[in-house]
Amino acid sequence: MTYSETIDYLYSQLPVFQKIGKKALKPKLTNIISLLEALGNPQNDFKSIHIAGTNGKGSSSHFLASILIESGYKVGLYTSPHLKDYRERFRINGKMADESFIVDFVENHLELIKKINPSFFELSVALAFKLFSIEKVDIAVVEVGLGGRYDSTNIISNIFLSLITNIGYDHMDILGDTLPKIAFEKAGIVKDQKPVVISEYHHETFPVFRDEALSKNAQLYLADEKLQITSEKSTLLSLELEILDSETQEKYKITSGLVGEYQKQNILGVIETSKLLIKLGLNISFTNISEGLKNVVKNTQLKGRWQILNENPLIICDTGHNEHALRITIRKLLEFKKTKIHFILGFVKDKDLEKVLSLFPKDAEYHFTTFDSFRALKPLELQTEAAKYGLTSKVYSDVNDALEQVKTIAEPKDIIFVGGSTYLVAELNNL
């Protein structure tokens, strides 16, 4: 098979969440256990950091990988979903897996795949761990796909620690309809006697984390109790922070390579995690932390997180798609409002539109579009719902057509924001 034929095979033969939603999920670890046993349990050949959360788990994964790369380690990074190329899910020191590795892995294990019938995600996790084992990475940074407790990545046990970024309302049909229920699923990544860092919490979720940590005899670290942001300089194009370490009274000056407003809490969690890794024996300096945070895009090739596509007019795309992420994004855009904001948006069908649409300002321009997935909400349906909140809009069948049209009407000082769904951002031509 060629690489494209291999990818077509994976999408056509295996259940894919993007295509069929929660029917693709296998809420047990049976398949991944069988897959990895057949592969020789490669996940035991390296130590990992396991990261879960509603928002920020992807950015935090890339931040930590970047810090470890700056520290001289050979770092495997597993994240999902990908935006353009399946190989984005599997990186070693920022470099994507070779096409030949993907092809050979699938061809060499066709009988195993047919026998176990894993989901697309389960096979991807197994492939990642086999790659990291073969390449003898020093450490792997592993991002949870969805939830945590029954996520396929939760097969790993040879870990330094776990990191949970935050808890918000997302995938409620799968994870639960309250924050404590969602937190319970995310907290499932806490391992026996292994530290866990919490980037962000509140009164509803803290007891869940506390109880899970106690039951596993795992030490709990709350990042915003250990670290405080004492000053910040934030624009749409930059994020500079001064952070006080309450334990040592040291002050850290940080320039972030990711500039979305929501990165502040992620950064606190990542710095606290890095401090713990030092205590656990890793050779990481503050310079490594600072350079890792600043050079994250260069080191890991991250795309889609508050990515600047153009400056005049300013065009920003962002994959944040739930209420929590969009609330922060909109607040930031309004804070630096220029002439006019043009929102190019598309959502999945199961989005709680009442919570989301009520966040958007009425005096902006709206352009609704869609993406290639059965989960995509039709633009006309979105337009009808948005009108109930006083949002006037135009509709388009394609995000790139929408962007080209909006660029013809936007003034140089306007802001164009593209988002609402990871799948929508993924279809942009010029990422």
DRENKEDO-568563 format. One line per 2 residues: number of its first residue (from 1); their letters; for each residue x, y, z of N, C-alpha, C. Coordinates in steps of 0.2 Angstrom, whole numbers, plus 5000, padded with zeros to 4 digits. Example, Ala and Ser with C-alpha at 12.3 -4.5 7.8 and 13.67 -1.06 7.14 Angstrom:
BEGIN
1 = as = 5066,4972,5039,5062,4978,5039,5066,4984,5039  5064,4989,5035,5068,4995,5036,5064,5000,5039
***
This chain:
BEGIN
1 = mt = 5004,4994,5000,5000,5000,5000,5004,5006,5000  5002,5011,4997,5005,5018,4997,5003,5021,5004
3 = ys = 5006,5027,5006,5004,5030,5012,4997,5032,5011  4995,5035,5006,4988,5038,5005,4983,5032,5005
5 = et = 4985,5026,5002,4980,5020,5003,4980,5018,5010  4985,5018,5014,4985,5016,5020,4980,5020,5025
7 = id = 4981,5027,5024,4976,5031,5028,4969,5030,5026  4968,5029,5019,4961,5027,5017,4959,5021,5020
9 = yl = 4963,5016,5021,4961,5010,5024,4959,5011,5031  4963,5015,5035,4962,5016,5042,4955,5019,5043
11 = ys = 4954,5024,5038,4947,5028,5039,4941,5024,5037  4942,5020,5032,4937,5016,5029,4935,5010,5033
13 = ql = 4940,5007,5036,4939,5000,5040,4938,5001,5047  4941,5006,5050,4940,5007,5058,4936,5012,5060
15 = pv = 4932,5011,5065,4927,5016,5068,4931,5023,5070  4929,5028,5067,4932,5035,5068,4927,5040,5071
17 = fq = 4929,5043,5077,4925,5047,5080,4923,5053,5076  4927,5056,5072,4925,5061,5068,4920,5060,5063
19 = ki = 4920,5053,5061,4915,5051,5056,4908,5049,5059  4908,5045,5064,4902,5042,5067,4901,5044,5074
21 = gk = 4905,5048,5077,4904,5050,5084,4905,5045,5089  4901,5045,5095,4903,5041,5100,4902,5033,5099
23 = ka = 4899,5031,5093,4899,5024,5091,4906,5022,5090  4910,5026,5089,4917,5024,5087,4921,5023,5094
25 = lk = 4918,5025,5100,4922,5024,5106,4921,5017,5109  4926,5014,5112,4925,5008,5115,4927,5009,5122
27 = pk = 4922,5009,5127,4923,5012,5134,4926,5006,5138  4931,5003,5136,4934,4998,5140,4941,4998,5137
29 = lt = 4946,4995,5140,4953,4995,5138,4955,4988,5135  4950,4984,5134,4951,4977,5131,4955,4977,5125
31 = ni = 4953,4981,5120,4956,4981,5114,4963,4983,5114  4964,4989,5117,4971,4992,5118,4976,4987,5121
33 = is = 4973,4983,5127,4977,4978,5130,4979,4973,5125  4974,4970,5121,4976,4965,5117,4981,4967,5111
35 = ll = 4980,4973,5109,4984,4976,5104,4991,4976,5106  4992,4979,5112,4999,4981,5115,5002,4974,5117
37 = ea = 4998,4969,5119,5001,4963,5121,5004,4959,5115  5000,4960,5109,5003,4957,5103,5009,4960,5100
39 = lg = 5010,4967,5102,5016,4971,5100,5021,4970,5105  5021,4967,5110,5026,4966,5115,5026,4971,5121
41 = np = 5020,4974,5122,5019,4979,5127,5024,4985,5127  5025,4988,5121,5030,4993,5120,5029,4999,5125
43 = qn = 5023,5001,5127,5022,5006,5132,5026,5006,5138  5029,5000,5140,5033,4999,5146,5040,5000,5144
45 = df = 5042,5002,5138,5049,5003,5136,5052,5010,5138  5047,5014,5140,5049,5021,5141,5045,5024,5146
47 = ks = 5047,5030,5149,5043,5033,5154,5039,5039,5151  5033,5040,5154,5029,5045,5151,5026,5050,5156
49 = ih = 5023,5055,5153,5019,5060,5156,5013,5060,5153  5007,5059,5157,5001,5058,5155,4996,5064,5156
51 = ia = 4993,5067,5151,4990,5073,5151,4982,5073,5149  4978,5075,5154,4971,5075,5152,4968,5082,5154
53 = gt = 4962,5083,5152,4958,5090,5153,4953,5091,5148  4949,5096,5149,4944,5098,5144,4947,5103,5139
55 = ng = 4951,5108,5142,4954,5113,5137,4962,5113,5140  4966,5114,5135,4973,5115,5137,4978,5109,5137
57 = kg = 4975,5103,5136,4979,5097,5136,4984,5097,5130  4981,5099,5125,4986,5099,5119,4991,5104,5119
59 = ss = 4990,5110,5121,4995,5115,5122,5000,5113,5127  4997,5111,5133,5002,5109,5138,5006,5103,5136
61 = sh = 5004,5098,5132,5008,5093,5130,5013,5095,5126  5012,5100,5121,5017,5103,5117,5022,5107,5121
63 = fl = 5020,5111,5126,5024,5115,5130,5029,5110,5134  5027,5105,5137,5031,5100,5140,5036,5097,5136
65 = as = 5033,5095,5130,5038,5091,5125,5044,5096,5123  5042,5103,5122,5047,5108,5120,5052,5109,5125
67 = il = 5050,5109,5132,5054,5110,5137,5059,5104,5138  5056,5098,5137,5061,5092,5137,5066,5092,5131
69 = ie = 5063,5094,5126,5068,5095,5120,5074,5100,5121  5072,5105,5124,5077,5110,5126,5082,5108,5131
71 = sg = 5079,5103,5135,5083,5100,5140,5088,5094,5138  5087,5093,5131,5092,5088,5128,5089,5081,5128
73 = yk = 5083,5080,5129,5080,5073,5129,5077,5071,5122  5077,5065,5121,5073,5063,5115,5066,5061,5117
75 = vg = 5062,5065,5114,5055,5066,5117,5050,5063,5112  5046,5058,5114,5040,5056,5110,5034,5060,5112
77 = ly = 5030,5063,5107,5024,5066,5108,5018,5063,5105  5013,5061,5108,5007,5059,5105,5001,5063,5107
79 = ts = 4998,5066,5102,4992,5070,5103,4987,5069,5097  4981,5071,5098,4976,5070,5094,4970,5076,5095
81 = ph = 4966,5077,5089,4967,5074,5083,4972,5078,5079  4973,5076,5073,4978,5079,5068,4974,5084,5064
83 = lk = 4977,5089,5062,4974,5094,5058,4975,5093,5050  4981,5091,5048,4982,5090,5041,4984,5083,5039
85 = dy = 4989,5081,5043,4992,5074,5041,4992,5070,5047  4990,5064,5046,4989,5059,5052,4995,5058,5056
87 = re = 5001,5059,5053,5007,5059,5056,5009,5064,5061  5005,5069,5061,5005,5074,5066,5004,5072,5073
89 = rf = 5001,5066,5074,4999,5063,5080,5006,5060,5084  5011,5058,5079,5016,5055,5082,5023,5059,5080
91 = ri = 5026,5062,5085,5032,5066,5084,5037,5064,5089  5043,5064,5086,5049,5063,5090,5054,5069,5089
93 = ng = 5055,5073,5095,5058,5079,5094,5056,5084,5089  5049,5084,5088,5046,5088,5084,5045,5086,5077
95 = km = 5048,5080,5075,5048,5077,5068,5042,5072,5068  5038,5073,5063,5033,5068,5062,5035,5061,5060
97 = ad = 5032,5056,5062,5034,5049,5060,5034,5049,5052  5039,5044,5050,5039,5043,5043,5033,5040,5040
99 = es = 5032,5042,5034,5026,5038,5030,5027,5031,5030  5033,5029,5029,5035,5022,5028,5034,5018,5034
101 = fi = 5035,5021,5040,5033,5018,5046,5026,5016,5047  5021,5021,5045,5014,5020,5046,5012,5015,5041
103 = vd = 5015,5015,5035,5013,5010,5030,5015,5003,5032  5021,5002,5034,5024,4996,5037,5020,4993,5043
105 = fv = 5019,4997,5047,5015,4995,5053,5008,4992,5052  5005,4996,5047,4998,4993,5046,4998,4987,5042
107 = en = 5003,4987,5037,5004,4981,5032,5006,4975,5036  5010,4976,5041,5013,4970,5045,5008,4968,5050
109 = hl = 5003,4971,5052,4998,4969,5057,4991,4969,5054  4990,4968,5048,4983,4968,5045,4979,4962,5049
111 = el = 4982,4956,5050,4978,4951,5053,4977,4952,5060  4981,4956,5063,4980,4958,5070,4974,4963,5070
113 = ik = 4974,4967,5066,4969,4973,5065,4962,4969,5064  4962,4965,5059,4956,4961,5058,4953,4957,5064
115 = ki = 4958,4954,5067,4956,4950,5073,4953,4954,5079  4956,4959,5080,4954,4963,5086,4949,4969,5084
117 = np = 4949,4971,5078,4944,4976,5076,4944,4982,5080  4950,4985,5081,4951,4991,5086,4948,4997,5082
119 = sf = 4946,5002,5086,4944,5009,5084,4950,5012,5081  4949,5017,5077,4955,5021,5074,4959,5024,5079
121 = fe = 4956,5026,5084,4960,5029,5090,4964,5024,5093  4961,5018,5095,4965,5013,5098,4971,5011,5094
123 = ls = 4970,5010,5087,4976,5008,5083,4981,5014,5083  4979,5020,5083,4984,5025,5083,4988,5025,5090
125 = va = 4985,5024,5095,4989,5024,5102,4994,5018,5101  4992,5012,5099,4996,5007,5099,5002,5008,5094
127 = la = 5001,5011,5088,5006,5013,5084,5011,5018,5087  5008,5023,5090,5013,5028,5094,5017,5025,5099
129 = fk = 5015,5020,5103,5019,5017,5108,5024,5013,5105  5022,5009,5099,5027,5005,5096,5033,5009,5093
131 = lf = 5031,5015,5090,5036,5020,5087,5041,5022,5092  5038,5024,5098,5042,5027,5103,5047,5022,5106
133 = si = 5044,5015,5106,5049,5010,5109,5054,5009,5104  5053,5008,5097,5058,5007,5092,5063,5012,5092
135 = ek = 5061,5019,5093,5065,5024,5092,5069,5026,5099  5067,5022,5104,5070,5022,5111,5070,5030,5113
137 = vd = 5064,5032,5114,5064,5039,5117,5065,5039,5124  5068,5045,5126,5069,5045,5134,5063,5046,5138
139 = ia = 5058,5049,5135,5052,5051,5138,5046,5052,5133  5040,5050,5135,5035,5052,5130,5030,5056,5134
141 = vv = 5027,5061,5130,5022,5065,5133,5016,5063,5129  5011,5060,5133,5005,5057,5130,4999,5061,5132
143 = ev = 4995,5063,5127,4989,5067,5128,4983,5062,5127  4978,5063,5132,4972,5059,5132,4968,5061,5126
145 = gl = 4965,5056,5123,4960,5058,5118,4954,5061,5120  4950,5057,5124,4943,5059,5127,4942,5056,5134
147 = gg = 4941,5061,5139,4940,5058,5145,4946,5056,5149  4948,5050,5150,4954,5048,5154,4953,5041,5156
149 = ry = 4948,5040,5161,4948,5033,5164,4948,5028,5159  4944,5028,5154,4943,5023,5149,4946,5025,5142
151 = ds = 4950,5030,5142,4954,5032,5136,4959,5027,5135  4961,5025,5128,4966,5020,5127,4973,5022,5129
153 = tn = 4974,5028,5130,4981,5030,5132,4982,5028,5140  4976,5027,5143,4977,5025,5150,4979,5018,5152
155 = ii = 4982,5015,5147,4985,5009,5148,4992,5010,5150  4995,5016,5150,5002,5017,5152,5002,5017,5160
157 = sn = 5007,5014,5163,5008,5014,5170,5015,5017,5172  5020,5016,5167,5027,5018,5168,5027,5025,5167
159 = if = 5025,5029,5172,5025,5037,5171,5028,5040,5177  5031,5046,5175,5033,5051,5180,5028,5054,5184
161 = ls = 5023,5056,5181,5017,5060,5184,5011,5061,5179  5006,5063,5182,5000,5065,5177,4999,5073,5178
163 = li = 4996,5075,5173,4994,5083,5173,4987,5083,5171  4982,5086,5174,4975,5088,5172,4975,5095,5172
165 = tn = 4973,5098,5166,4973,5105,5164,4967,5108,5167  4961,5107,5165,4955,5110,5168,4949,5105,5166
167 = ig = 4943,5107,5169,4937,5104,5168,4932,5109,5166  4929,5107,5160,4923,5111,5158,4918,5107,5154
169 = yd = 4913,5110,5152,4907,5106,5149,4909,5104,5142  4910,5098,5140,4912,5096,5133,4910,5088,5133
171 = hm = 4908,5086,5127,4907,5079,5127,4902,5076,5132  4897,5080,5134,4893,5078,5140,4889,5072,5139
173 = di = 4888,5070,5132,4884,5064,5131,4888,5058,5132  4895,5059,5133,4899,5053,5134,4902,5053,5141
175 = lg = 4904,5059,5144,4908,5060,5150,4903,5061,5156  4897,5064,5155,4893,5066,5160,4890,5073,5160
177 = dt = 4885,5074,5163,4882,5081,5162,4883,5086,5168  4888,5084,5172,4890,5089,5178,4897,5089,5178
179 = lp = 4900,5095,5181,4907,5095,5181,4910,5090,5185  4907,5088,5191,4910,5082,5195,4911,5076,5191
181 = ki = 4905,5074,5187,4906,5068,5183,4911,5068,5178  4912,5074,5175,4917,5075,5170,4924,5074,5173
183 = af = 4925,5078,5179,4931,5078,5182,4933,5070,5185  4928,5067,5186,4929,5060,5188,4932,5056,5183
185 = ek = 4930,5057,5176,4932,5053,5171,4940,5055,5169  4941,5062,5170,4947,5065,5168,4952,5062,5174
187 = ag = 4950,5062,5180,4954,5060,5186,4956,5053,5185  4953,5049,5181,4955,5042,5180,4962,5041,5178
189 = iv = 4965,5046,5176,4973,5045,5174,4977,5045,5180  4975,5047,5185,4979,5047,5191,4981,5040,5193
191 = kd = 4988,5039,5194,4991,5032,5195,4993,5031,5202  4993,5025,5204,4996,5023,5211,5002,5026,5212
193 = qk = 5003,5030,5218,5009,5033,5220,5013,5037,5216  5009,5040,5211,5012,5045,5206,5009,5052,5207
195 = pv = 5014,5057,5207,5011,5064,5208,5006,5066,5202  5001,5070,5204,4997,5073,5199,4997,5081,5200
197 = vi = 4997,5084,5195,4997,5091,5195,4990,5094,5192  4987,5098,5195,4981,5101,5193,4982,5109,5191
199 = se = 4981,5110,5184,4982,5117,5182,4977,5122,5184  4971,5119,5184,4965,5124,5186,4959,5120,5189
201 = yh = 4956,5122,5194,4951,5119,5197,4946,5124,5201  4940,5121,5203,4936,5126,5207,4932,5121,5212
203 = he = 4928,5124,5215,4925,5121,5221,4921,5114,5219  4919,5114,5213,4915,5108,5211,4920,5102,5209
205 = tf = 4925,5103,5207,4930,5098,5204,4935,5096,5209  4937,5101,5214,4943,5099,5218,4941,5093,5222
207 = pv = 4935,5092,5225,4934,5086,5229,4935,5080,5225  4934,5080,5219,4935,5074,5215,4942,5072,5214
209 = fr = 4946,5077,5213,4953,5077,5212,4956,5074,5219  4954,5077,5224,4957,5076,5231,4955,5068,5232
211 = de = 4949,5066,5231,4947,5059,5233,4951,5054,5229  4952,5056,5222,4955,5051,5218,4963,5051,5220
213 = al = 4966,5056,5221,4973,5056,5223,4973,5052,5230  4969,5053,5235,4969,5050,5241,4968,5042,5240
215 = sk = 4964,5040,5236,4963,5033,5234,4969,5030,5231  4973,5034,5227,4978,5031,5224,4985,5032,5228
217 = na = 4984,5035,5234,4990,5037,5237,4995,5041,5233  4992,5046,5229,4996,5050,5224,4996,5057,5227
219 = ql = 5002,5060,5227,5002,5067,5230,4999,5072,5225  4995,5077,5227,4992,5081,5223,4995,5088,5223
221 = yl = 4996,5091,5218,4999,5098,5217,4995,5102,5213  4993,5108,5217,4988,5113,5213,4993,5119,5211
223 = ad = 4993,5119,5204,4998,5124,5201,4997,5131,5204  4990,5133,5204,4989,5141,5206,4990,5142,5213
225 = ek = 4991,5137,5217,4993,5138,5224,5001,5139,5225  5004,5136,5220,5012,5136,5221,5014,5142,5217
227 = lq = 5011,5144,5212,5013,5149,5207,5008,5154,5206  5010,5161,5206,5005,5166,5205,5008,5171,5200
229 = it = 5004,5173,5195,5005,5178,5190,5005,5185,5193  5011,5188,5194,5011,5195,5197,5011,5200,5192
231 = se = 5012,5199,5186,5011,5204,5181,5011,5201,5174  5008,5204,5169,5007,5202,5163,5006,5207,5158
233 = ks = 5009,5206,5152,5008,5210,5146,5005,5206,5140  4999,5207,5139,4996,5203,5134,4993,5207,5128
235 = tl = 4994,5205,5122,4991,5207,5116,4988,5202,5112  4985,5203,5107,4983,5198,5102,4989,5194,5099
237 = ls = 4995,5197,5099,5000,5194,5096,5006,5192,5101  5005,5193,5107,5011,5191,5112,5008,5190,5119
239 = le = 5012,5186,5123,5010,5185,5130,5016,5185,5134  5017,5189,5139,5023,5190,5143,5020,5190,5150
241 = le = 5023,5185,5154,5021,5184,5161,5027,5185,5166  5026,5188,5172,5030,5187,5178,5027,5183,5183
243 = il = 5030,5177,5185,5027,5172,5189,5031,5172,5196  5028,5172,5201,5031,5171,5208,5030,5164,5210
245 = ds = 5035,5161,5212,5035,5154,5215,5035,5155,5223  5029,5153,5225,5028,5155,5232,5032,5150,5237
247 = et = 5035,5145,5234,5039,5140,5238,5046,5143,5239  5049,5146,5233,5056,5148,5233,5056,5156,5233
249 = qe = 5051,5159,5232,5051,5166,5231,5054,5169,5225  5056,5164,5221,5059,5166,5214,5054,5169,5210
251 = ky = 5056,5173,5205,5052,5176,5200,5054,5174,5193  5049,5171,5189,5051,5169,5183,5048,5174,5178
253 = ki = 5052,5176,5173,5049,5180,5167,5049,5176,5161  5042,5175,5159,5041,5170,5153,5038,5174,5147
255 = ts = 5041,5172,5141,5038,5174,5135,5035,5168,5132  5028,5168,5131,5025,5162,5128,5025,5162,5121
257 = gl = 5026,5156,5118,5026,5155,5111,5019,5154,5108  5014,5153,5113,5007,5152,5112,5004,5158,5116
259 = vg = 5000,5162,5112,4998,5168,5115,4990,5169,5117  4986,5164,5116,4979,5164,5118,4979,5165,5125
261 = ey = 4974,5169,5127,4973,5171,5134,4973,5165,5139  4970,5159,5137,4969,5153,5141,4975,5150,5142
263 = qk = 4981,5152,5139,4987,5149,5140,4990,5150,5147  4988,5155,5150,4991,5157,5157,4990,5152,5162
265 = qn = 4984,5149,5162,4984,5143,5167,4987,5137,5165  4988,5136,5158,4992,5130,5155,4999,5131,5157
267 = il = 5001,5137,5157,5009,5138,5158,5010,5137,5166  5006,5139,5170,5007,5138,5177,5007,5130,5178
269 = gv = 5002,5126,5175,5003,5119,5176,5009,5116,5173  5011,5119,5168,5017,5116,5165,5023,5118,5169
271 = ie = 5024,5124,5171,5030,5125,5176,5030,5121,5182  5024,5120,5185,5024,5116,5191,5025,5109,5189
273 = ts = 5023,5106,5184,5025,5100,5182,5033,5099,5180  5036,5104,5177,5043,5104,5176,5047,5104,5183
275 = kl = 5044,5108,5188,5048,5108,5194,5048,5101,5197  5042,5098,5197,5041,5091,5199,5046,5086,5196
277 = li = 5046,5087,5189,5051,5082,5185,5058,5083,5187  5060,5089,5189,5067,5091,5192,5068,5087,5198
279 = kl = 5063,5087,5203,5063,5084,5209,5063,5076,5208  5061,5074,5202,5061,5067,5201,5067,5064,5197
281 = gl = 5071,5069,5196,5078,5067,5194,5080,5069,5186  5075,5073,5183,5076,5075,5176,5081,5081,5177
283 = ni = 5085,5082,5172,5090,5087,5171,5087,5093,5167  5083,5097,5171,5079,5103,5167,5081,5109,5171
285 = sf = 5083,5114,5167,5085,5121,5170,5079,5126,5169  5080,5131,5173,5075,5137,5172,5075,5139,5164
287 = tn = 5082,5140,5162,5083,5142,5155,5079,5137,5150  5079,5131,5152,5076,5126,5147,5068,5127,5148
289 = is = 5066,5128,5153,5058,5130,5154,5057,5136,5150  5060,5141,5151,5059,5148,5148,5059,5147,5140
291 = eg = 5065,5144,5138,5066,5143,5131,5061,5138,5128  5059,5133,5132,5054,5128,5129,5047,5131,5128
293 = lk = 5045,5136,5133,5039,5139,5132,5039,5144,5126  5044,5147,5125,5045,5152,5120,5045,5149,5113
295 = nv = 5049,5143,5113,5050,5140,5106,5046,5134,5105  5040,5134,5108,5036,5128,5107,5033,5127,5100
297 = vk = 5032,5132,5096,5030,5131,5090,5035,5128,5085  5041,5131,5086,5047,5129,5082,5049,5122,5084
299 = nt = 5049,5120,5091,5051,5114,5093,5046,5108,5091  5040,5109,5092,5035,5104,5091,5031,5105,5085
301 = ql = 5031,5110,5081,5027,5111,5075,5020,5112,5076  5018,5114,5082,5011,5115,5084,5007,5120,5079
303 = kg = 5001,5118,5077,4997,5122,5073,4990,5123,5076  4987,5128,5074,4980,5129,5076,4978,5132,5083
305 = rw = 4983,5134,5087,4982,5137,5094,4983,5144,5093  4978,5148,5092,4979,5155,5092,4984,5157,5086
307 = qi = 4983,5154,5081,4988,5154,5075,4987,5161,5071  4992,5165,5070,4991,5171,5066,4992,5169,5059
309 = ln = 4987,5170,5055,4987,5168,5048,4989,5174,5043  4988,5180,5046,4989,5187,5042,4988,5192,5047
311 = en = 4992,5198,5046,4992,5204,5051,4987,5210,5049  4987,5211,5042,4982,5216,5040,4978,5214,5034
313 = pl = 4972,5212,5036,4969,5212,5042,4971,5206,5047  4971,5207,5053,4973,5202,5058,4968,5196,5057
315 = ii = 4971,5190,5055,4967,5184,5054,4970,5179,5059  4966,5176,5064,4967,5172,5069,4963,5165,5068
317 = cd = 4966,5160,5069,4962,5154,5069,4964,5150,5076  4959,5147,5079,4960,5143,5085,4955,5137,5086
319 = tg = 4958,5132,5088,4954,5126,5089,4950,5125,5095  4950,5130,5100,4946,5130,5106,4939,5130,5103
321 = hn = 4935,5125,5106,4928,5125,5103,4922,5124,5108  4924,5123,5115,4918,5123,5120,4917,5130,5123
323 = eh = 4912,5130,5127,4910,5136,5131,4916,5139,5134  4920,5135,5138,4925,5138,5142,4930,5142,5138
325 = al = 4933,5138,5132,4938,5141,5128,4935,5147,5124  4929,5146,5122,4926,5152,5118,4925,5158,5122
327 = ri = 4923,5157,5128,4922,5163,5133,4928,5167,5133  4934,5163,5135,4940,5167,5135,4943,5170,5129
329 = ti = 4942,5167,5123,4943,5169,5117,4940,5176,5115  4933,5175,5116,4929,5181,5114,4931,5187,5119
331 = rk = 4932,5186,5125,4934,5191,5130,4941,5194,5127  4945,5190,5125,4952,5193,5123,4951,5197,5116
333 = ll = 4947,5195,5112,4946,5198,5106,4942,5205,5107  4937,5205,5111,4934,5211,5113,4939,5216,5117
335 = ef = 4943,5214,5120,4948,5218,5124,4952,5222,5119  4954,5219,5114,4958,5222,5109,4955,5224,5102
337 = kk = 4948,5225,5103,4944,5226,5097,4946,5233,5093  4946,5232,5087,4948,5237,5083,4942,5240,5079
339 = tk = 4942,5239,5073,4936,5242,5069,4930,5237,5069  4931,5231,5068,4926,5226,5067,4929,5219,5068
341 = ih = 4925,5215,5071,4927,5208,5071,4922,5204,5067  4926,5200,5063,4922,5195,5058,4923,5188,5061
343 = fi = 4918,5185,5063,4919,5178,5065,4917,5173,5060  4921,5169,5058,4920,5163,5053,4919,5157,5058
345 = lg = 4913,5154,5058,4912,5149,5063,4909,5143,5060  4910,5137,5063,4907,5131,5062,4907,5126,5068
347 = fv = 4901,5123,5069,4901,5119,5075,4899,5112,5074  4900,5107,5079,4897,5101,5078,4890,5101,5080
349 = kd = 4886,5096,5078,4879,5095,5080,4877,5095,5087  4881,5092,5091,4880,5091,5098,4882,5097,5102
351 = kd = 4884,5102,5099,4886,5108,5103,4880,5111,5107  4881,5113,5113,4876,5117,5117,4875,5124,5114
353 = le = 4872,5125,5109,4872,5132,5106,4869,5137,5110  4865,5136,5115,4862,5141,5119,4868,5144,5123
355 = kv = 4872,5139,5126,4878,5142,5130,4883,5145,5126  4884,5143,5120,4889,5146,5116,4887,5152,5112
357 = ls = 4882,5152,5109,4880,5158,5105,4878,5164,5109  4876,5163,5115,4875,5169,5120,4881,5173,5122
359 = lf = 4887,5170,5120,4893,5173,5122,4895,5178,5117  4893,5178,5111,4895,5182,5105,4892,5189,5105
361 = pk = 4896,5194,5104,4894,5201,5103,4889,5202,5097  4884,5206,5098,4879,5207,5093,4882,5212,5087
363 = da = 4887,5216,5089,4889,5221,5084,4895,5218,5080  4896,5211,5080,4901,5209,5075,4898,5206,5069
365 = ey = 4902,5204,5064,4900,5201,5058,4900,5193,5058  4895,5189,5056,4896,5182,5057,4895,5179,5050
367 = hf = 4899,5174,5049,4900,5170,5043,4900,5163,5045  4894,5159,5044,4894,5152,5046,4895,5147,5040
369 = tt = 4899,5142,5042,4901,5137,5037,4901,5130,5040  4904,5125,5036,4904,5118,5039,4910,5115,5037
371 = fd = 4911,5108,5038,4917,5104,5037,4914,5097,5036  4919,5093,5033,4918,5087,5031,4917,5082,5037
373 = sf = 4911,5081,5040,4910,5076,5045,4902,5076,5046  4900,5070,5047,4893,5069,5048,4891,5073,5055
375 = ra = 4896,5074,5059,4895,5078,5065,4894,5086,5064  4895,5088,5058,4895,5095,5057,4888,5098,5057
377 = lk = 4887,5103,5060,4880,5107,5060,4880,5111,5053  4874,5110,5050,4873,5114,5044,4873,5121,5045
379 = pl = 4876,5125,5041,4876,5132,5041,4869,5135,5042  4864,5133,5038,4858,5136,5039,4855,5135,5045
381 = el = 4856,5129,5048,4853,5128,5055,4857,5132,5060  4863,5133,5059,4867,5138,5064,4864,5145,5063
383 = qt = 4863,5147,5057,4861,5154,5056,4854,5155,5059  4850,5150,5059,4843,5151,5062,4844,5151,5069
385 = ea = 4848,5147,5072,4849,5148,5080,4852,5154,5082  4857,5156,5078,4861,5162,5079,4856,5169,5079
387 = ak = 4851,5169,5075,4847,5174,5074,4843,5175,5081  4842,5170,5084,4838,5170,5091,4842,5175,5096
389 = yg = 4848,5175,5095,4853,5179,5099,4855,5186,5096  4851,5188,5091,4853,5194,5088,4859,5194,5083
391 = lt = 4861,5188,5081,4867,5188,5077,4865,5187,5070  4867,5192,5066,4865,5192,5059,4871,5189,5055
393 = sk = 4870,5185,5050,4875,5181,5047,4874,5180,5040  4879,5177,5037,4879,5174,5030,4882,5167,5031
395 = vy = 4880,5163,5026,4882,5156,5026,4886,5154,5020  4891,5149,5021,4895,5147,5016,4896,5139,5016
397 = sd = 4897,5136,5011,4898,5129,5011,4905,5127,5012  4910,5131,5013,4917,5129,5014,4920,5135,5017
399 = vn = 4925,5133,5022,4928,5138,5026,4933,5142,5022  4936,5139,5017,4941,5143,5013,4937,5148,5009
401 = da = 4931,5147,5006,4927,5151,5002,4925,5157,5007  4923,5155,5013,4921,5160,5018,4927,5165,5019
403 = le = 4933,5162,5021,4938,5167,5022,4940,5171,5016  4940,5169,5010,4942,5173,5005,4936,5179,5004
405 = qv = 4930,5177,5005,4925,5182,5004,4926,5187,5010  4927,5185,5016,4927,5190,5021,4934,5195,5020
407 = kt = 4939,5192,5017,4945,5196,5016,4944,5202,5011  4939,5201,5007,4937,5206,5002,4933,5212,5005
409 = ia = 4930,5210,5011,4926,5216,5014,4929,5218,5020  4934,5215,5023,4937,5217,5029,4942,5223,5028
411 = ep = 4942,5228,5033,4946,5234,5032,4953,5231,5035  4959,5235,5034,4965,5233,5036,4966,5232,5044
413 = kd = 4962,5236,5047,4962,5236,5055,4957,5231,5058  4953,5228,5054,4948,5223,5056,4952,5217,5059
415 = ii = 4948,5213,5063,4950,5206,5065,4945,5201,5062  4948,5196,5059,4945,5190,5057,4947,5184,5061
417 = fv = 4942,5181,5064,4943,5175,5068,4940,5169,5065  4943,5163,5065,4941,5157,5062,4941,5152,5067
419 = gg = 4935,5149,5069,4935,5144,5074,4929,5140,5075  4928,5138,5081,4922,5134,5083,4922,5127,5083
421 = st = 4927,5124,5079,4928,5117,5079,4935,5115,5076  4938,5110,5079,4945,5108,5077,4945,5106,5070
423 = yl = 4939,5103,5068,4938,5100,5061,4938,5106,5056  4935,5111,5058,4934,5117,5054,4941,5120,5052
425 = va = 4945,5122,5058,4951,5124,5057,4956,5120,5053  4955,5113,5053,4959,5109,5050,4958,5109,5042
427 = el = 4953,5112,5040,4951,5112,5033,4954,5119,5030  4957,5123,5034,4960,5129,5031,4965,5128,5026
429 = nn = 4966,5131,5021,4971,5129,5016,4978,5131,5018  4978,5137,5021,4985,5140,5023,4987,5140,5030
431 = l = 4985,5134,5033,4988,5133,5040,4996,5131,5039
***
